[in-house]
Amino acid sequence: MDQELISKKDLLQDADISYGQLYRWKRKQLIPEEWFIRKSTFTGQETFFPKEKILERIEKIKQHKDDLSLDNLAQLFTKKIDEEPQFKNISLSHLRSKEMISQATQDLCQLELTNVDTLSYPQAFTLFVIEEILSSGSCSLEEAKLVLTLLRDQEENFIHKPYVLLVSRKLGVATAILLHQHDEVHFDSASKVILNLSLDELQERFKQPLLTHGGIS
């Protein structure tokens, strides 16, 4: 199905932003270049945008712009984690002090980090995902361990691409899968989806306090 588009004129009106703001955000890479779609119309060439994506992104920019600089906002949205020095080494003690990670999550993950306080971005974000799962109460400890195994095996995929984490349960047996956010999946009627978590959205939540307050070793 083709995505719904919105013209630049309608976008500026609906989002209540100026032409200057839109193109400044583009220059700062808050809005991806590929979202600016040139199309021929009866009045000539016009610029259109994927409506749902652009409106959601502008709302997030407005939501965070008082707390984060435009450069930090770009880091909030980026998928190029390896290119951002701010995410190279993350302090476990900082995550604990900000209550982003609990002792229960740390114990469950059983990190091989004896007397080590520095985590890679994938390690730290995996902890954050497990914290979210345990806090929600939707999964048992064994099901959370199942998710942990999946994330450790697929960390290069879920870090750099927009994935959804699904956990289903059938006859007491759980299955965890990573699914691209635009794909569809169908379960049989005997299966129940107990967790549906956007890792893309969760990464933004994870990065915001790091960018606002620090947390890099």
C-alpha positions as CSV (number, residue, x, y, z in Angstrom):
1,M,0.0,0.0,0.0
2,D,1.3,3.4,-1.0
3,Q,2.0,5.7,2.0
4,E,-0.1,8.8,2.3
5,L,1.7,12.0,1.4
6,I,1.2,15.6,2.5
7,S,2.3,18.7,0.6
8,K,4.8,21.1,2.0
9,K,2.1,23.9,2.1
10,D,-0.3,21.7,4.1
11,L,2.5,20.5,6.3
12,L,3.6,24.0,7.3
13,Q,0.0,24.8,8.1
14,D,-1.0,21.6,9.9
15,A,2.3,21.4,11.9
16,D,2.3,25.2,12.6
17,I,5.9,25.6,11.6
18,S,7.7,28.0,9.3
19,Y,9.6,27.3,6.0
20,G,12.8,28.3,7.8
21,Q,12.2,25.8,10.7
22,L,11.6,23.0,8.3
23,Y,14.7,23.5,6.3
24,R,16.9,24.2,9.3
25,W,15.8,20.9,10.8
26,K,16.6,19.3,7.4
27,R,20.1,20.8,7.5
28,K,20.6,19.5,11.1
29,Q,19.5,16.0,9.9
30,L,16.4,16.0,12.2
31,I,14.3,15.2,9.1
32,P,15.8,12.7,6.6
33,E,16.6,13.9,3.1
34,E,14.6,11.0,1.6
35,W,11.4,12.3,3.2
36,F,11.5,15.4,0.9
37,I,9.8,13.9,-2.2
38,R,9.7,15.9,-5.4
39,K,6.6,15.2,-7.6
40,S,5.2,16.8,-10.7
41,T,1.8,18.5,-10.3
42,F,-0.4,20.6,-12.6
43,T,1.3,23.7,-11.1
44,G,4.9,22.3,-11.6
45,Q,7.3,20.5,-9.2
46,E,6.2,20.4,-5.6
47,T,7.6,18.8,-2.4
48,F,5.7,16.2,-0.5
49,F,6.4,14.2,2.6
50,P,5.3,10.9,4.1
51,K,2.4,12.3,6.2
52,E,2.5,10.0,9.2
53,K,6.3,10.0,9.6
54,I,6.8,13.7,9.2
55,L,4.0,14.8,11.5
56,E,5.2,12.4,14.2
57,R,8.8,13.6,13.8
58,I,7.9,17.3,14.1
59,E,5.8,16.5,17.2
60,K,8.9,14.9,18.8
61,I,11.1,17.8,17.8
62,K,8.7,20.2,19.4
63,Q,8.4,18.0,22.5
64,H,12.2,17.8,23.1
65,K,13.5,21.1,21.7
66,D,13.5,22.9,25.0
67,D,15.6,20.1,26.7
68,L,18.0,19.2,23.9
69,S,20.0,21.2,21.4
70,L,19.3,20.5,17.7
71,D,22.6,18.6,17.5
72,N,21.5,16.4,20.4
73,L,18.1,15.9,18.8
74,A,19.8,14.6,15.6
75,Q,21.6,12.1,17.8
76,L,18.3,11.1,19.4
77,F,16.9,10.2,16.0
78,T,20.0,8.7,14.4
79,K,20.5,5.0,13.6
80,K,24.2,5.6,13.0
81,I,25.1,4.7,16.6
82,D,28.7,3.7,15.8
83,E,29.4,7.2,14.4
84,E,28.4,9.0,17.6
85,P,31.1,9.2,20.2
86,Q,28.5,10.0,22.8
87,F,27.3,6.4,22.7
88,K,30.7,4.6,22.6
89,N,31.0,3.9,26.3
90,I,28.1,4.1,28.7
91,S,28.4,4.0,32.5
92,L,26.4,1.3,34.2
93,S,26.5,3.2,37.5
94,H,25.0,6.2,35.7
95,L,22.2,4.1,34.4
96,R,21.6,2.8,37.9
97,S,21.7,6.3,39.5
98,K,19.2,7.6,37.0
99,E,17.0,4.5,37.8
100,M,17.1,3.5,34.1
101,I,18.3,0.0,35.2
102,S,17.4,-1.9,38.4
103,Q,19.5,-4.4,40.3
104,A,17.0,-7.1,39.3
105,T,17.6,-6.4,35.6
106,Q,21.3,-6.4,36.1
107,D,21.1,-9.7,38.0
108,L,18.9,-11.3,35.4
109,C,21.2,-10.3,32.5
110,Q,24.2,-11.8,34.4
111,L,26.7,-9.5,32.6
112,E,30.3,-10.7,32.4
113,L,31.4,-7.3,33.8
114,T,33.0,-8.1,37.2
115,N,34.3,-4.8,38.5
116,V,33.7,-3.1,35.1
117,D,31.4,-0.1,34.9
118,T,31.6,0.6,31.1
119,L,29.1,-0.9,28.7
120,S,28.8,-0.8,24.9
121,Y,25.7,0.8,23.4
122,P,24.1,-2.6,22.5
123,Q,24.8,-3.9,26.0
124,A,23.3,-0.9,27.7
125,F,20.3,-0.7,25.5
126,T,19.6,-4.5,25.9
127,L,19.6,-3.9,29.7
128,F,17.1,-1.1,29.1
129,V,14.8,-3.3,27.1
130,I,14.8,-6.0,29.7
131,E,14.1,-3.3,32.4
132,E,11.1,-2.2,30.3
133,I,9.8,-5.8,30.0
134,L,10.2,-6.6,33.7
135,S,8.6,-3.3,34.7
136,S,5.6,-4.0,32.5
137,G,4.9,-7.3,34.3
138,S,3.8,-8.8,30.9
139,C,6.5,-11.5,30.8
140,S,7.8,-14.0,33.3
141,L,11.5,-14.1,34.3
142,E,12.0,-17.1,31.9
143,E,10.3,-15.2,29.1
144,A,12.5,-12.2,29.8
145,K,15.6,-14.5,29.5
146,L,14.2,-15.7,26.2
147,V,14.1,-12.1,25.0
148,L,17.6,-11.5,26.3
149,T,19.0,-14.4,24.3
150,L,17.3,-13.1,21.1
151,L,18.7,-9.5,21.6
152,R,22.2,-10.7,22.3
153,D,22.1,-12.8,19.1
154,Q,20.7,-10.0,17.0
155,E,22.1,-6.8,18.5
156,E,23.5,-5.5,15.2
157,N,20.1,-5.7,13.6
158,F,17.9,-4.2,16.3
159,I,20.3,-1.4,17.1
160,H,20.6,-0.1,13.5
161,K,17.1,-0.8,12.1
162,P,13.5,0.0,13.2
163,Y,12.3,-3.3,14.8
164,V,9.4,-4.4,16.9
165,L,9.8,-7.0,19.6
166,L,6.9,-9.5,19.9
167,V,6.5,-12.2,22.5
168,S,3.7,-14.7,22.1
169,R,2.5,-17.5,24.3
170,K,0.8,-20.7,23.3
171,L,-0.1,-23.5,25.7
172,G,2.3,-21.9,28.2
173,V,5.3,-21.9,25.8
174,A,6.6,-18.4,24.8
175,T,8.2,-17.4,21.5
176,A,10.1,-14.1,20.9
177,I,10.7,-12.6,17.5
178,L,12.1,-9.4,16.0
179,L,10.0,-7.9,13.2
180,H,10.6,-4.9,11.0
181,Q,8.1,-2.3,12.0
182,H,6.5,-2.1,8.6
183,D,6.0,-5.9,8.3
184,E,2.9,-7.9,9.3
185,V,2.8,-11.1,11.3
186,H,-0.2,-13.3,12.0
187,F,-0.5,-15.8,14.8
188,D,-3.0,-18.7,15.1
189,S,-6.0,-18.2,17.3
190,A,-4.4,-20.3,20.1
191,S,-1.5,-17.9,20.5
192,K,-1.6,-14.8,22.5
193,V,0.7,-11.8,22.0
194,I,1.8,-10.8,25.5
195,L,4.4,-8.1,24.4
196,N,4.5,-5.7,21.5
197,L,7.4,-3.3,21.9
198,S,8.7,-0.8,19.4
199,L,12.5,-0.9,19.8
200,D,12.8,2.3,17.7
201,E,10.7,4.3,20.1
202,L,12.4,2.7,23.1
203,Q,15.8,3.7,21.8
204,E,14.7,7.4,21.7
205,R,13.6,7.0,25.4
206,F,16.9,5.4,26.2
207,K,19.0,8.1,24.5
208,Q,17.2,11.2,25.8
209,P,18.5,11.1,29.4
210,L,22.0,10.3,28.2
211,L,22.0,13.3,25.9
212,T,20.4,15.6,28.6
213,H,22.4,14.6,31.6
214,G,25.4,12.8,30.3
215,G,26.3,9.2,31.2
216,I,29.2,8.5,29.0
217,S,32.3,7.2,30.7
